[in-house]
Amino acid sequence: MSKVEPLPLPGVPVTLAVAAHTVVDIEPTDKDIDNTYKLIGPPSTEMVKYAEVIDRARNAFNSGKTKPYAFRKKQLEQMMKMYEDNGPEIVAALSADLHKSKMESYIMEIDLLKNDLRNTLINLKDWMSPESPSKSFANLFDGLKILKEPYGVVLVLGAWNYPVQLTLLPVAGAIAAGNCVVIKPSEVAPASAKLMADLIPKYLDSECYHVVLGGVAEATELLKHKFDYIFYTGSTTVGKIVRAAANEHLTPVTLELGGKSPVYIDGTANMKIAAKRILWGKCVNAGQTCIAPDYILCSQQVQKQFLKEAESILKEWYGDRPQDSPDFCRIVSDRHFKRLSDIMDNSGKIALGGERNASDRFIAPTIL
């Protein structure tokens, strides 16, 4: 990207107001649900208790069926087939949830998942192989091996901003490692969640891999149960709740949380290149990316140069009416639209953009 050096120059913050984080806003979809959840899988949609499906997954794991190389390889190949068979369906779901274009859906979600699977399949046998560490004097005459053992039953809590990719990428890793998986997609992206619930039972082993649909009631109840590993992508606030729940069972977790991503531009940068790269990172998925540039630190002179280039680039990409562009996403929910609108109305002067349409959840690329 642009030349970035920590020089002690006075900075004027330029905030790209379409910022959104990987916050999983868990909102109830069925207030009457108590300790049950919706499980979609063969032979039919049914209401079952959490403990029962977790026991099914645990019994499958304890049987040893997920450990052999052949089983793992077959399941990963089935995931690849799922992506290859259902590309248009995935694109349609992402369009319904976020107005993602076909190109963006493939580049940022489908192809990313497929490339990850290719790499996993190439390396799977090597990753599974025991390691022979070097010996110290204390075990000079011992035979040393490090064996790769799966954790057991893994819970994957997906995010809404890249609802297919951020849910199924860790699922593939869990399968490769020989685990059974309970998958909870984000209900904030309902079309994608429903599609995953429909497709996964058709392609993956129905005893080992389960999809849970629902909101806060389902997620809260699910976290009361013991898992052997939890993978969560989302906000720091919800991440703390997940961590606290995991502590009750001493369950290890991976928390992939959102954060701020500032950019510093000094006067030596090629402004046209810097602006194009920064704006691409911000405008993809309408800014709803945890590592998207959140704000720019620069001098007053650099700010003027950046705004001039940004106006030209955004017009080139999205035309005079970005809302009519097929390539620009929408804010995922009314709640997030209101949150971002409040930021725009109460955080200084709009220097570029600012157009909004609540009914379409559209916010133009905006610089404050």
C-alpha positions, -999 to 999 in steps of 0.1 A, spaced: 0 0 0 11 36 6 44 44 23 37 44 60 62 56 85 57 66 122 68 102 118 59 127 144 37 149 121 4 164 132 -24 143 119 -59 152 108 -82 121 111 -102 112 81 -129 87 90 -144 64 63 -179 63 77 -191 31 61 -171 13 87 -187 -18 103 -171 -45 124 -176 -82 127 -201 -78 154 -224 -107 157 -256 -92 169 -275 -121 182 -312 -112 181 -340 -137 189 -358 -151 159 -383 -171 180 -390 -157 215 -409 -189 224 -379 -211 221 -365 -221 255 -340 -249 257 -346 -263 223 -333 -253 189 -339 -258 152 -318 -285 137 -320 -289 100 -307 -322 88 -317 -356 77 -342 -372 79 -363 -340 84 -364 -307 102 -371 -313 139 -369 -297 173 -344 -315 195 -327 -307 227 -291 -294 226 -278 -323 247 -291 -349 223 -274 -335 192 -241 -329 211 -243 -364 224 -248 -376 188 -217 -358 177 -197 -370 208 -208 -406 202 -197 -403 166 -163 -389 177 -158 -415 204 -165 -442 178 -133 -431 161 -148 -426 126 -134 -391 122 -98 -400 129 -87 -419 98 -71 -400 69 -96 -415 44 -126 -402 63 -112 -366 67 -102 -365 31 -136 -377 19 -154 -350 40 -132 -322 27 -137 -334 -8 -174 -333 -2 -171 -297 10 -154 -289 -22 -182 -306 -42 -207 -285 -22 -190 -253 -32 -187 -264 -68 -223 -276 -71 -239 -246 -54 -220 -215 -65 -251 -198 -79 -271 -206 -47 -243 -192 -25 -242 -160 -46 -279 -156 -44 -278 -160 -6 -250 -134 -2 -269 -111 -25 -300 -114 -4 -282 -108 29 -256 -81 18 -263 -73 -19 -229 -88 -27 -221 -89 -64 -212 -122 -81 -176 -113 -84 -172 -102 -48 -190 -134 -36 -166 -156 -55 -134 -137 -47 -141 -130 -10 -160 -161 -1 -164 -190 -25 -130 -191 -41 -113 -183 -8 -130 -214 7 -120 -236 -23 -84 -225 -23 -82 -231 14 -96 -266 9 -71 -273 -19 -42 -264 4 -56 -285 32 -61 -316 10 -25 -312 -3 -10 -310 32 -35 -331 52 -14 -363 54 17 -344 64 -2 -325 91 -15 -357 105 19 -374 106 36 -378 140 66 -355 146 100 -366 160 113 -337 181 150 -333 189 162 -349 221 178 -333 251 203 -350 275 174 -360 298 157 -382 271 187 -390 250 179 -427 250 141 -423 246 120 -426 215 101 -393 211 70 -387 191 44 -360 190 10 -373 180 -17 -351 165 -49 -358 183 -83 -341 176 -101 -322 204 -135 -339 200 -167 -319 195 -161 -284 183 -185 -255 183 -181 -229 154 -200 -196 159 -200 -178 125 -202 -141 117 -225 -121 95 -202 -100 74 -187 -128 54 -213 -153 65 -203 -183 44 -165 -179 44 -161 -170 81 -184 -199 91 -171 -227 69 -134 -219 69 -129 -229 106 -153 -259 100 -129 -272 73 -100 -268 97 -119 -287 124 -128 -315 100 -92 -318 88 -81 -321 124 -105 -350 130 -132 -333 150 -170 -334 150 -186 -300 146 -217 -281 157 -221 -251 135 -240 -219 145 -242 -195 116 -251 -159 123 -289 -152 121 -281 -116 110 -274 -131 76 -305 -154 74 -303 -164 38 -268 -176 41 -275 -194 74 -305 -212 59 -285 -222 28 -257 -237 50 -283 -256 71 -299 -270 39 -266 -279 21 -244 -293 49 -265 -324 57 -266 -333 20 -228 -333 16 -213 -341 50 -217 -369 75 -250 -363 94 -237 -379 127 -206 -358 129 -216 -324 116 -247 -304 127 -261 -270 119 -280 -249 145 -302 -220 135 -315 -193 158 -307 -162 178 -297 -152 213 -319 -179 230 -302 -207 209 -267 -193 213 -271 -188 250 -284 -223 256 -258 -238 233 -230 -222 253 -242 -238 285 -231 -272 272 -196 -286 272 -176 -285 240 -140 -295 235 -131 -264 215 -150 -232 205 -142 -211 175 -159 -177 175 -157 -148 150 -173 -115 160 -171 -86 184 -151 -82 215 -182 -78 236 -197 -112 225 -162 -127 226 -160 -121 263 -194 -138 268 -181 -168 248 -149 -169 268 -167 -168 301 -190 -196 290 -160 -217 279 -143 -211 313 -171 -230 330 -158 -262 313 -122 -252 308 -128 -253 271 -101 -238 249 -112 -212 224 -101 -192 194 -116 -157 193 -112 -138 161 -124 -104 171 -129 -70 154 -106 -40 159 -96 -7 146 -73 -4 115 -58 31 112 -38 42 81 -11 68 82 -2 87 50 27 111 47 35 136 20 58 112 1 31 87 -8 19 82 -44 -16 95 -36 -34 80 -65 -21 45 -57 -26 50 -19 -61 63 -23 -71 35 -46 -58 8 -23 -72 23 8 -106 28 -7 -107 -7 -21 -100 -21 14 -128 1 28 -154 -2 1 -154 -40 -3 -184 -54 15 -195 -17 21 -168 -15 48 -181 -44 68 -147 -60 72 -129 -63 105 -96 -54 89 -109 -26 67 -92 8 72 -113 27 98 -96 61 97 -67 79 82 -41 100 100 -25 127 78 -16 163 75 -40 190 63 -22 191 29 -23 153 25 -60 153 34 -68 176 6 -49 155 -19 -65 123 -6 -101 138 -9 -94 149 -45 -82 114 -55 -109 97 -36 -137 116 -53 -123 107 -87 -118 70 -79 -152 65 -63 -169 81 -94 -149 58 -116 -159 27 -96 -195 34 -88 -206 63 -111 -226 93 -101 -252 72 -82 -235 45 -62 -269 32 -51 -275 20 -87 -241 3 -89 -244 -36 -89 -210 -37 -73 -216 -19 -40 -230 -39 -10 -256 -29 15 -255 -26 53 -265 -59 68 -294 -48 90 -316 -19 100 -299 -17 134 -265 -13 118 -278 12 93 -291 33 122 -258 30 141 -238 42 112 -262 70 104 -259 82 139 -221 83 135 -224 102 103 -248 128 119 -227 133 150 -191 130 140 -182 162 122 -185 174 86 -192 151 57 -164 158 32 -175 133 5 -205 111 0 -232 109 27 -261 98 6 -284 73 24 -315 53 18 -330 35 49 -354 13 30 -325 -1 9 -300 0 38 -277 19 15 -250 42 27 -227 57 0 -189 56 4 -185 85 29 -156 104 42 -159 126 73 
